[in-house]
Amino acid sequence: MNLFFKPMIVLGTAILLFSAHSPGIAGQTLNNQSETQQTSLEMETITVTANKIEEDIQDVPQSIMVIEDEVLKEKGIRDIPDLINEIPNMTFSSGIDDNVNFRGLNKSMFTSNNPVVIYIDGVAYSNSGGFDASMNNVERIEVLRGPQGTLYGKDAIGAVIKVVTKEPENQWHGNIGAEYGSYNDIQGSFNVNGALIQDKLYLGLNARYQQDDGWITNDYTGDDEANKSENQNLGAFLLYKPTDRFSAKFTLSKDSSDNSGYTGYAMPAGTGLNEFDRDDAEHSSFDEDVFYETEALAQSLHLKYEFESVTLSSVTTHRDLDAESARDVDCMADNALDGLISFANQDTETWTEELRLSSNNTEGFRWVAGAYFDTEDMETGPTGRQFMVSGSVYEWDWEAETESETMALFGQMMIPLGHSFELTLGLRYQQIDKEMDLDAYKHYELDAVRGDPWYTLHADETWTALLSKAALSYRLNDNWNTYASVAQGYMPGGFTTLATSGSEEYNTFDPQKSINYEIGIKGKFNRARLAASVFYMDIEDTQYNKYEYDTWVTGNAGSSHSLGLELELTYFLTDSIELTAALGIIEAEYDDYDTGTVNWDGESIQHTPSYLGRIGAAYYNPNGFYARGDVRSQGEVPYYDNVDKEFREMDDYITADVKVGYRFKGFDIYAFCNNLTDEEYMTFFMEGTSRSLGIYGDPRTFGIGVRYSF
């Protein structure tokens, strides 16, 4: 049976269960007050801040997914890659570089930006290096699907992941936990917050540490920890409330990671996907160390004053991200490329300021308006690789500095139209100025003193954009809303930082733009909550890059599109049993994409699964025992075969995770198994002219843990 139908069957079964135990939507009218009251009691209201003001999730005319802190803990979601596995039509893959794909949108290589932005206490994370965050002090996570350009600006072409942190109370609360699992996976965490001065001054501290030995042995060096990893997250905040109207919150964080090797292996160029096997990956051979290290320091200051009818907010942030990596050029051993490496270094420092004014209304006419400014300095290099020519090693490397400034004005209003309709209108004007200086070097003797660059490039460009959004919602009754929306997305342009020839124009690529059309319905009935949407996205000026004739070429292709649906549902079968399901189906294709050597018109967009589905069941016993199981299914993923110059597909797969635990007197003791059936599946494959590289998901792992909350 094709895997596409399996999640559909389970989803259909869940819907039948809903029908058997709950009345239909048509039966819920405004006149049925007793049923409405019963629904309100059984399904609590979810408040979100998607529009930068507090609203009921059902009143927001866009696709929003909310995951509460307890669900994160139960599912073992520790970081952003884990979280992305929960989101329909969104994937995270780690191969040569980390890449997030959402609704057919991929990362931009030379700006290093993913099409999805993470926001934590106002600090934006979009750079593919360091695209992660601790889940240690989280109240909830809001996933805003679709372009969010009007309120969140550049890079939010696909979606925003908004991490809402915990608000402290006078009483001290917190938790401390530890886990141990397969491959010497050790994790520890703590989080504590409370009042230093009652009702005035609050402090919060949190930390997380993780390390594991990995599951791959490098037979060439004898290293049985060839893909080990180590991650650390530290965070703190001070919240000052001198009056009921004014508050000031200062946060700081330090995140670092040190990852070795690949969770896969390489074979000679031309080797097809079907010749790879995960068992072979467990004993790979490469002659040079592979590592990727990042360190990020971030601070934010949030000032807020509540007047009678409006709130004035100022959010100032700073983030400094350092990334360093080195790789075996072919990830193999015992061949002519032994001893050769590729390497990359990047230091990105960003300052941002947002001044925002918003209405205090919780219903009726609401609005938000503001100004935004940021400055970014990205130093790239030395970045390059080594070559072997006539028995001698030489090296190419690049150094570039890109400075950018962004200025924007934005506003959005929610306008009631009668009793049942509401119109949302948003607009953002932004200007981005970028300037780059690049030097390219060739070293024919590795230890020789560096001479003058053999190629230099200065590039300077300004882009302006007017991004708009419009949505119309219709309230069917107290529990059901429908909506239709159109929104523009934007990913900034830039310059190639690995240029070897050509003019400024030749090495400049323009912004990538999108228009997203969406209709949806969301609501709750009896013991269930349901959200469904259908979208169509037009993508223009798709940014591309390719390696051709010993040089990187960049630019903009014509157009592409994606069409799909997303569905989420939650149902409490009893007071103790919860059923959940989600499904994303997508068709994403290039419409006008000629790379200069190959025409991709009509081909599926790379790294975009045909579907993503998940189902889950959780049981909670009043005496403290609980258990849950989650199944995830992913469809075929297209990739480009650079040898045969044609598109191929990675196979679909299904994984299952289970967890059991017992809670008592603040303690939570649990055991878990991930990838229960030990499914062998690929997350990334590249078939190039120098090698073929396959990256796998983790094999079956077991673990135990304990957490104490107070």
N, C-alpha and C positions, 0 to 999 in steps of 0.2 A: 504494500500500500504506500502510495506517495506520502512523504512526511507532511506535505501541505495540508492533507485532509485530517491528520491526526489532531492537531490543535483545534481544528474546526469542529470535529466530532465532540471533543471534550467541552468546547465552548457551547456547542448546541445542547449537550447534556445539562450543563449548568443553567442555561436559559430555560430548559424544560423544568428543572427543579424550581426555578423562580416562578414559572407559570403555575406549577402544581401547588405552591405554598402561598402565592401572593396574587392579588388582583391585578388586572392589566392597567396600563396607563389610561386607556380610554375610560375606565371606570372611576378614575380619580378626578372629580370635578371640584370646583370651588365650593359647591354646595355640600359636599361630603365632609363636614367639619370633623366628625368623630374619627374618621379614617386619617385625616390630615393630622389631628392631634396625636393619634397613636404613632404615626410615622415620625413625627417630630421627637417623640419620646424615645423611640427605638434607634433612630439614626441621628447622631449628634451633628450639629452644624460645624463645618470646617471653615475657618477663617484664613484668608490668604492676603498677601500684600503684593500681588502681581502688578497692579497699577500704582504701586508706591503709596497706596492708602489701604486700610483694612476693609475687606469685603468678604461676603459669603461666597465660597467657591462657585456656587450655582449661579451667582449673578454676574460672573465674569465671562464675557463672550469670547472665549478662546479655550484651547485644549490645555488643561492644567492637571498635573499629577502630583499628589501630595503623599509623602511617606513620613510617618511619625517616627520619633526616636525609638519607641519600643519595637516597631517593626524592623528598623535597621538592626537592632540588637538580635532579635529573634532569627533574622535571616543571615546574620553574620556579615552584614555589609559594612566594611571597614574603610573603604576608600572610593574614589570616583569610578574607577573601572568596574568595581562590584556594583555600584549604583546604576551605571549605564546598562547593565544586564537586565535591569527591571523595566526599562523604558521602551515602549513599542517604537519600532523603526529607528532605533539608535544603537550603534555598536562601537566598541573600542577594540582596536587591533594594535599589536605591538610587533613590528618587524624590524626594518631598517630604522624607522622612526615610529613614534606613537601617532595614531590617527583616529579621529572620531568621525564617524559617518552618520548623518541624520538626514532622512528624506532625500537621499541622493547627493547631498553636499559633503565634500571632503575638505581636508585641511589645505591651506596654502603653504607651499614649501618655503618660499623665500621671505614671507612675513612671519612664518612659524605659527600662524594663527589657525586654531580649530574653528569650525562653524558654530560651535557651542561655547558659551561663556559661563564660567562659574563665578558667582558673587558670594563672598563671605564678609559680612560687616562692611560692605561697600567696596572691598578689594576685589578687582577683577582678575580672573585667571583664564587666559585664552591661549597663551603660548603653549605649544605642544611639548616643550621641555618644562617639566614641573607642572603638568596639567593634572594635579591631584590635590586633595585636601583631606584633613583629618575629620572623621565623623565623631569626634570625642565629646564635643560640647554642643550637640545639635538638639534643637527643639523639634524641628521638622525640616523637610526639604521640599521645595516647590519647583517642579519642572514645568517651565512655560514653553510649550511647543509652538513652533512657527516663528517667523521673524519678529524680533522685539526691538527693532531699530528706533522707533519713535521715543521710547522711554530709556532704552539701555544702550543705544548708539551703535558704533562700529563693532564689527565682529559678530554681533548677535543676529547673523543672517539666518541661522537655523533654529536656535533655541537658547534659553537661559536656564541654568541650574542655580537656584537661589537657596543658599544654606542659611536658615534662620537659627541663630544661636539662642541658648537658654537665657531667660531673664531671671536675675537673682531675686531672692526674697530676704527678709530679715533673718529668718532661720537658716542655718547652714545646711546645705544639701550636697550630695555628691555620690560618687561610686568609685570602686576600685576593682580591677579585674585582671585575670591572667588566663592564658590558654597555652596548651601544648599539643602539637599535632605531628603528623607524618613529616618526614624529612627534616626533623629537628626544628620544626616551626615553633618559635617561642614568641608570645605576644604578652605585653603588659600595658595597662592603661589606668589612669585615674583622672577624675574630674571633681572639682569642689568649688562651691561659690556660696557667698552669704554676705551679711552686713558687717562692716567694720564699725560703722556708726549707724544706729537704728534710723531707717528711713532716709539716710543722707548719703552714705558712702558704702559701696559694695566692691568686693574683690572676687575674681574668679581665676582659677589656675587649672590647667589640664595638660596632660602629656600622654604620649603613646610611643611604644617601642615594639618593633617587629624585626625578626631575623629568621631566615631559614637557609638550609644547606643546598636546596634545589634537588632536582631528580636526575641530573645529567652528569656523566663522568666523561672527562676528556682523556681518552686512552693515549693520546700522543704525549701528554705531560704527566699522566697519572693523577690528575686533580679530580677527586670524586665530589667536589663542590663547585663544578664548573659554571653553574647558573645560580649561585647563592645570591641572596639579597639582604639588605639591611635598611630599615626606614625608621626615622625619628620625627616626631611632631611635638612641638612645645607651644603652648599658648597661655595668654594671660589677659585680663582686662580689669579696668577700674571704671566704675560707674558712679557718677556724682549727681545727686539730686538735691540741690540746696533749697528749691521750692517745688511746689506741685506742678509748676508750668515749665521749668527749665531742667534739662538734663545734659550731661556731657559724658560720653563714653570713649575711653581710649583703649584700643586693643593692640596687641602685638603677637606675632607668631614667628616661629622658625621651623621650617620643614626641610628635611634632608633625606636623600636616598642614595644608595650605592648598590647598583645592580650589575651582576657579572653574566657574561655569556648570553646565549639565546636559548629559549625553550624550544629548540629545534636543531636542525643541522642543515648542511649544504652538500650538494652533489655537483658533479661537473655540468657545465653549460649544456643545455639541450635535454637534460633529464626531466621527464614529465612527472606530474603530480602523482600519478598512479604507481610510480616506482618508489615513492617515499613510504616509510613505515615508522610509527612512533617507537617501536622497539629498537630500531636502529638509532633513533635520536638519543636514547638513554646511554649509548656509548658512541659518542661522536669523536672526531679528531680534528683539532686545529692547532696551529703552531704558535700563534700570538694571542695574548690575553685580549678579551673583549670586556669592556666595562662602560657604564654610563652613570655618571654622578651628577646630582643636582643639589643645590642649596638655595633656599629662598627665605629672605627676611622681609616681613611685611608689618606695617603699622597703619592704623586708621584712627581718626578722631571724628566722632559724630556729635555735633551740637544740635540741640532741638529746643525750640521755645514754642509753647502752645498759647496762642492768643485766644480770644473768645470764639472767633469763627474760622481762623486759619492757623496753620502750623508752619513755622519757618525752620528749615533744616539746612545744615551745612555738613558735608561729608568730605573729609580730606584723607587721601590715602597715599602710601608710598610702598613700593615693592622693588626689591633688588634680587634678581634671579641669575645665578651662575650655573652653567651647564658645561660639562666636560665629558668627552667620550673618545674611545679608541677601539678600533675593530680590526680583526684579521681581514685582509682585503677579499679573500675568497672563502673564509671560514672552513678551510680544509688544510691538510698537511701532506708532506711528501710530494711536492710538485714544484714547478719553477717559480711559484709565487711565495714560497716560504720566506719568512722574515719581513714581509711587507705589510704595512698597516695603512688604514685611513684614520683620520682624526678630526675632531671638531671641538671648538670652544666658543661659547657665547655668554656675554654678560649683558643683561637687559635691566635697566633702571627706569621705573615709571612713577611719575607723580600725577595725581588726579585731584580735582576739586569740583564738587557739585553743590550748587546753591539752589534750594528747592522750596517752593511755597505751595501748600496744598490746603484744600478746604477740610474742615472738621466734620462735615456732614457724613453720616453713615448711610443715608438714603436720600432720594431726591437728586437734585443737581449736585454733582461733585466734580472737582477739577484738580489738576496738578500742573505746575509750570516751573521752569527753572533754566539755569545756565550751567554749562559743563565745560571744563578745560582740562587737558592733559598734555604732558610732555614726556617723550620716551627717547632714551638714548640706548641703542643696541650696538654693542661692539662684538663683531663676529671675527674670530680668528685667534691664532692661526688655525685654519681649516683646510684640509687637503688630503693627499694620498701619495703613496710611494709607488714607483714603477721600477721594473727591471729591464734594462736595455743593454744588450751585448755584455751581460755578466756584471754590469754595474748598476747600483741603486741610485735613482735620483728622485726628487720630490717636487711636486707642485703644491703651493699653498697660497691662500688668500687671506687678506686682512681688510675688513670693511667697518666703517662706522656709519650708522644710519640714525639720523636725528629727525624726530617728527613732533609736530604740535597739532593738537585738535581743539577746535572751539565749536561749541554748539549751543543752540537755543531750542527748547522743546516745550511742548504743552499737550495736555490731553484732558478731555471733558466727557462726562457721562451725563446725558440729557434724557430725562424721562419724557416719553411721548404718550400721554394718556395713562391708563391704568396698567397696561400689559406690555407696551413697547418701551425700549430704551436704546438710544443711539450713542455710540462711542466714537469720538473723533480725536485723532492724534496727529501731530505734525512735529517734525524735527528738521532744523537746518543745521548742517555741520560743514566745516571746512577743515581739511587735513593738508598740512604742509610737510613734505618730506624732502630730505637732502641726504645724499650718500657720497662718501669718498671711499674708493676701493683701490687696493694695490694687489697685483698678482706677481708671485715670485716663482722662479725655477731654480732648484739647487741640483747641480750635477755632482756635488760632493756633499754628503750629509753633514759633515763636520766643518764645512767651509763657512767663512764669515758671509753673512747675507749681503748681497750687493743691491743695486738699484732694482726696483720692480721692472719687469719686462712689459707690463701692461698696467695702465691706470685708467680710472673712470670717475668722473664727477657727474652726478645726476641730481636734478632738483625739479620737483613737480608739486603742483597744488591741485587738489581735487575738492569740489564742492558737491553737495547732494542735498536734496529735499526729500525726506522720507515721510510717508503718510500712512495712516491706518484708519479704517472705518469699519464699524461693526454694528449690526442691528440685532437686538435680542428680543424675543417674544416669550413672555411668561404664560405658559399653558395653564398653570395653577400654582398653588403654593409650593409644590414640590418639583415641578418640571419646567425647564427653560430650553428654548431652542435659540440658535443664533446663526448668522451668516456674517463672514468677515473677509476683508481684503487688506493685506499688509505688505509693505515693501521691506526687503532685506538688503544688507550691504556688507561686503567684505572689502577692506581697503586694498588699494593697489600698492605697488612698490617696485623694487629693482632686484635683479639677480645679484647675489653676493658671491657667485662663483663664475663671473664673466671672464672670458679670455680674449675676447675681441669684440668689435662692433661699437656702434655709437650709443649715446644715451638713449635715443629712441628705441634702438634695437634691444636694449637690455631693460626696458621699462614695461611693466604690465599694468593695465588699468584695473579699477575696482570691479569686482564681480557683484552683480545685482540680481535680485529675485523679486517676484510678486507671488504671494501665496493667497489662494482663494480657498475658503474653508466654510463648511456648514456642519453644524453639530447639534447634539441634544444631550442634556445631562439632567439627572434627577435622582430621587430616592423614593422608594415605595416599600412599605412594611419593613422588612429586614434587609433590604437591598439598596445598593447605590450603583448607578450605571452612568457611563459617559461614552459617547460614540461620536466620531467625526469623520468626514470625508474631505480630502484636500487635493488641490491641483497647484503645482508650483511651476512657474516659468522662470528659468535661470538664463541670464544673459551674460555675455563676456566671461565665460568660464575660464578661470586661470589655469594654465597648464605649464608644465616644464618637462623637458626631455634631454637626454644626453646624446649628442650627435656630433660626430667628427671631432672627438676630444674636447668638446665644449658644451656647457649647459645653455640651452635655448629656452627662453621663457616668453610668454605672451598671453593673449586671450583668444579662446576659440569662439565660435558663434553662439549657439544656444543649445539648451537641453531642457528636459522637463521631468517632473515626477508626479505620479498620480497614485493615491493610496487611501487606506482607511485605518483608523485606530480605534480600538474598543477596550474599555476597562470595566470590570464589574466586581463587586464585593457582595457576598450574601452570607448572613448568619443563619445557618440551617437550624440551629438551636442556640440557646444562650452560651453553649460551650463549643460549638463547631462553626468555624468561619471558612468559607470557600472564596477563593479569589481567582481571577483570570484576566489576561490581557492579550491582545492580538494586534499586530501591525502587518499589513499587506501593502506592498509597494511595487510599482512598475516605474523604473527610472531609466531614461534613455537619452543619448546624445542625438540632437536634431540636426545640428550643423557644426561638425567638428572635423576639420581637416588638419592633421598635424604637420602637413608638408610632405610626409612620406607615406602616411596611411590615412584613409578616410574612415572615420568612426561613426558616420551617420547611421542611426538606427540601432547601434549597439547599446547594451546595458551599461550604465555608469558603474565604474569599478568600485569594489568594496561595499556594494549595496545589496544586502540579503533580500531575496524575494519575499520573505516573511520572517517575522519574529513572533513567537507565541510562548506564553507561560501559564501554568495553572498551579494552584496551591491549595492546601487544606491544613487547617490548624485546629488543634483540640486543646481546650483549657479546662482542667478539672478544678472545681472550687477548693479542693484540698491542696493545690499547689503544683500538681503534675501537669505537664504540657508536652505536646508533640506537634511537629509540623513536617510536611513534605512539599517540595516544590520541584516542578518539572519545567524545563526550558527547551524550546525547539527553535532552530534557526534554519532557514532555507538556503538554497544554493547562492554562492557569492561569486560574481564575475571578476575575472582578473585578465590582464593582457599578457599574452605570450609574446615576448619581445624577440624570440628566435623565429617562430613560425609566422609572426605578425598576424595573429588572430586572437579572438577572445575565447576564453575557456571558463569553466566554473569549478569552484571548490564544492565538495559534497555537503549536503545538509546533515544535520545531526540532532540528537536529543540527549540532554543530561538531566540527572535527578539528584537533589540534595535532600537529606533528612536530618532532623534534630529532635532530641528528647531532653527534657530537663525537669527540675523540681525546684520550686520557690518556697522559701520559708524564712520568716523573721528577717527579711531584707537580703537573704542570700539567694543566689540563683546558681545551681550546679547543673551542668549540661554536658552532653556528648553529641557529636555530629559526624556526618560522613558526607563529603562532597564528591560529585561524580560517582554516584553509587554503583552504576553498572560499568564503570571504568571505560567509558566511551572514548575511542580514539578519534579525535577531530582536529582539523586544522583551523587556525585563526588568521593565518596570513600565508600567501605563497607568491613567490616572484621567480619567473623564468626569464633570465637575462642572458647576455652574450658572454659573461664571464663565469656564471654559476647559476644554479637553481637553489633557492632557499625556502625551506618549509618551517613554519612556526606552529607549535601544537598547544592546545589547552592542557592544563594540568591533569595527570592521571588521578585515580581514586585516592582520596586522602581521608584520614580519620583524625579526630581530635577531641579533647576534653577541656572544660573550662569552668571557672568559678567567678562570680561577680557579687560584690556586696554593695548595696545601695542604702543610703541613709538620708 
